[in-house]
Amino acid sequence: MVSEATAIGAVLLLMLVTIATRVGGVWIMSYVAITPRIEAFLKYMATSVLIAIVAPATLNASARIWVAVAAAVIVMVATRSALGAMLVGTALAALGRAFGI
């Protein structure tokens, strides 16, 4: 088992790394001229990261996850709301698990 002090130390270290990357990103971007191309990249970067995480996990998942992801894609296309799509996908995955699908 990991001691409580080690766990707290790990969490604090992860917190510092997270803060450093966020502050470092803002600092670095303060030296970059924001062109339309860079603005488009920044606008879609979060969605790209989310897709990069979800797609491989979906390929190896059960049918309920495929249904949840498909529903999330439909909601995203219909409403253009990433939050709505994530909520629908999560709710369907949870319901599928609750009903043993």
QUITA-V740659 format. One record per residue. N is the residue number from 1. RES is the residue in one letter. PSI is psi in whole degrees, -180 to 180 (999 if undefined). D_FIRST is the distance of its C-alpha to the first C-alpha in Angstrom with 1 decimal. Layout:
# QUITA-V740659
{{N:RES:PSI:D_FIRST} {N:RES:PSI:D_FIRST}}
This chain:
# QUITA-V740659
{{1:M:151:0.0} {2:V:137:3.8} {3:S:160:6.4} {4:E:-39:9.2} {5:A:-39:11.6} {6:T:-42:10.1} {7:A:-44:10.1} {8:I:-41:13.6} {9:G:-41:14.7} {10:A:-43:14.1} {11:V:-43:15.9} {12:L:-40:18.7} {13:L:-44:19.1} {14:L:-37:19.5} {15:M:-46:21.9} {16:L:-41:23.9} {17:V:-42:24.2} {18:T:-47:25.4} {19:I:-42:27.9} {20:A:-41:29.1} {21:T:-38:29.8} {22:R:-48:31.7} {23:V:-41:33.7} {24:G:-39:34.3} {25:G:-43:35.6} {26:V:-42:37.9} {27:W:-47:39.1} {28:I:-44:39.8} {29:M:-18:41.5} {30:S:-17:43.8} {31:Y:1:45.5} {32:V:131:46.1} {33:A:127:49.2} {34:I:101:48.3} {35:T:166:50.6} {36:P:-35:50.9} {37:R:-43:49.0} {38:I:-39:46.0} {39:E:-42:46.2} {40:A:-41:46.1} {41:F:-48:43.1} {42:L:-34:41.1} {43:K:-39:42.3} {44:Y:1:40.9} {45:M:-44:37.9} {46:A:-41:35.4} {47:T:-39:36.9} {48:S:-41:36.6} {49:V:-43:32.9} {50:L:-44:32.4} {51:I:-39:34.5} {52:A:-28:32.6} {53:I:-44:29.4} {54:V:-42:31.0} {55:A:-52:33.4} {56:P:-36:31.1} {57:A:-34:28.8} {58:T:-38:31.9} {59:L:-32:33.3} {60:N:13:30.6} {61:A:174:30.3} {62:S:176:32.0} {63:A:-35:35.4} {64:R:-34:34.2} {65:I:-39:32.6} {66:W:-43:35.9} {67:V:-43:37.9} {68:A:-43:35.7} {69:V:-41:36.0} {70:A:-43:39.8} {71:A:-40:40.3} {72:A:-39:38.5} {73:V:-43:40.8} {74:I:-45:43.9} {75:V:-41:43.0} {76:M:-44:42.4} {77:V:-41:45.8} {78:A:-39:47.6} {79:T:-16:46.3} {80:R:28:45.0} {81:S:109:42.1} {82:A:-39:38.6} {83:L:-46:37.1} {84:G:-41:39.2} {85:A:-43:38.3} {86:M:-39:34.5} {87:L:-44:35.0} {88:V:-46:37.2} {89:G:-45:34.9} {90:T:-43:31.8} {91:A:-43:33.8} {92:L:-40:35.2} {93:A:-41:31.9} {94:A:-43:30.5} {95:L:-41:33.7} {96:G:-40:33.7} {97:R:-41:30.2} {98:A:-35:31.3} {99:F:8:34.3} {100:G:26:32.7} {101:I:999:34.4}}
